Amino acid sequence: MIEETLASLARSVVIAIAALGLGRLTVPVLTSAGIALAWRRMLFLLCALPVFAPTLLTGYAYARWSLPLVHLPWAKEAFYVLLLTMRFAPLGALLYWVFPPSLAHSGRHCLKLAEASSGIRGSLRIRLGMFADTPGMVVLATMLLSFHEFEIASLIGVDTWSVRLFDAHAGGVPWGEAMVAAGAPIAVQVVLAGMCAWASRKQFLEAGIGAVPRPTTARGIVAAATVLAPACGIVLLPVSLIAAEAVAGVEQLLTSFAMQKEILSSLLFGFSGGMVAFLISSALPMRYLGIIAIPGLCGSLILALTAVRLLQWEVVRGVYDSPLPLVGVLVLLLLPVAFLLKFLRNRIATSGAAHVATLAQSWLPRWRMTGRGAFASAAILCLLGYAELTASAILAPPGMTTAPARLYNLMHYGQTEVLSAMVIVVFLIPLASIVFCWGCVEVIFQSRSGA
């Protein structure tokens, strides 16, 4: 898998550079007090949509587009890189906003001036110090996520190391042989995860104080257009394509829908893993949460296969056919996201606002200042756990196949109107459930506040 590993690494470098550029372009607009809050919120939402959208939707929607490229490997590769760039580049804007640079531009300029007279070793230390800040975190996190991407590559037919490793496991290749063959990509992931943890720790210890330049009107327009493109390409266009095809298959689906059991299994696993990850992130301080979130950076495929090996031990073999292994892996996968969401909530809700919410006699201010952010974080974690494909396909116990795993198997037989309707229904159910719960909570707090 050396060639596939090098190809994935090259892709991740390109995507990381794009994420770095998008972050530097967008963050002045996101943080500018001169731009209306509603526009900044809309821009932030457009940045978040591609990052948290289910990759199964994107891969399924564009699978048909990749068929004409089967005889043009370079074109299919370029198409895959474009999809990954649209998905992961907006992460740069989110990280730049959540973790502001710890040095202002003047401080970075002084370090560059000092570099000229510090010798090779001193210059290297200065360069590493500047890299182990927000730019380093953006580059390493984006490289790590794009390096072990699996769902889109599998559905559009790109040969990556993750696809080969998953197919080898599904084909019955012994665990040891498969992991030895995947030694190179695993080593790359471990190194990237360690460096990402190191960069985040340094940034966490040195709170962001760096100033960002004031955005001009032209910069704001360019940033909005640049962020809108990934949101359309990864979320809006795929959903529109699937929904347009699903309209013709809804009637047939309603007469023969047979995925209730798979949806219930996905709800059980996704909401259990999401809520456990949310409770852990709420209870632990940021420092300890960051430490236990490191394994989740290695991706679902490596964690799931490692769990398969650990379950061979006599001590834990009794839980092999239970939901516990999958829920445990989902918790590990979601902890890095929970870490980011907790940092985001702390960034939005200042200590003064939280104190006012605590002292407030009415339930409504508490809900608006602190409750909404917590609810949204838990909802995102549950949705990500529900949509997780790789871990659920490997670790789901007998008789509890998840909806994403079932859809993934059906997608390899081609696109049909009924399957498109099934995809829409499967992903609408948890979203509608969360929106319904949100509305109920809003009504409850409004009524308590009125009382």
Secondary structure, 3 states (H helix, E strand, C coil): CHHHHHHHHHHHHHHHHHHHHHHHHHHHHHHCCCCCHHHHHHHHHHHHHHHHCCHHHHHHHHHHHHHHHCCCHHHHHHHHHHHHHHHHCHHHHHHHHHCCCCCCHHHHHHHHHHHCCCHHHHHHHHHHHHHCCHHHHHHHHHHHHHHCCCHHHHHHCCCCHHHHHHHHHHCCCCHHHHHHHCHHHHHHHHHHHHHHHHHHHHHHHCCCCCCCCCCCHHHHHHHHHHHHHHHHHHHHHHHHHHHHHHHHHHHHHHHHCCCHHHHHHHHHHHHHHHHHHHHHHHHCCHHHHHHHCHHHHHCHHHHHHHHHHHCCCCCCHHHCCCCHHHHHHHHHHHHHHHHHHHHHHHHHCCHHHHHHHHHCCCHHHHHHHHHHHHHHHHHHHHHHHHHCCHHHHHHCCCCCCCHHHHHHHHHCCCCCHHHHHHHHHHHHHHHHHHHHHHHHHHHHHHHHHHC
